[in-house]
Amino acid sequence: MSVNIKGERSGALKSLADPARWEIVERLAAEELCVCHLVEELGLPQPLVSHHLKVLRNAGVVESERYKQWIYYRLNPEVLTDIGHELTRIAETVPPAKHRRRPCE
């Protein structure tokens, strides 16, 4: 899934803005985890962790797969890469301070 539509990109960024969801993303960067692992590591209630995972999944940041009776979650690196490239593109176009300043009238 390429994040090239403004709504998709902003949805993914919004999902990453929450500190708990960012913690989930950092943990999923290392390995696939199920809700029980995240509950234990984050110290958050299971319903809250499940909610955060749903938000991340709906934004395309996280994918899930059933394994026996558990559902394991993993990052979708393509979405994160697309967001990173877009942020880099924006950062590279920023002019130096006081250059190309629009005058007020």
Order of alpha helices (4+ residues) and beta strands (2+ residues): alpha-alpha-beta-alpha-alpha-beta-beta-alpha
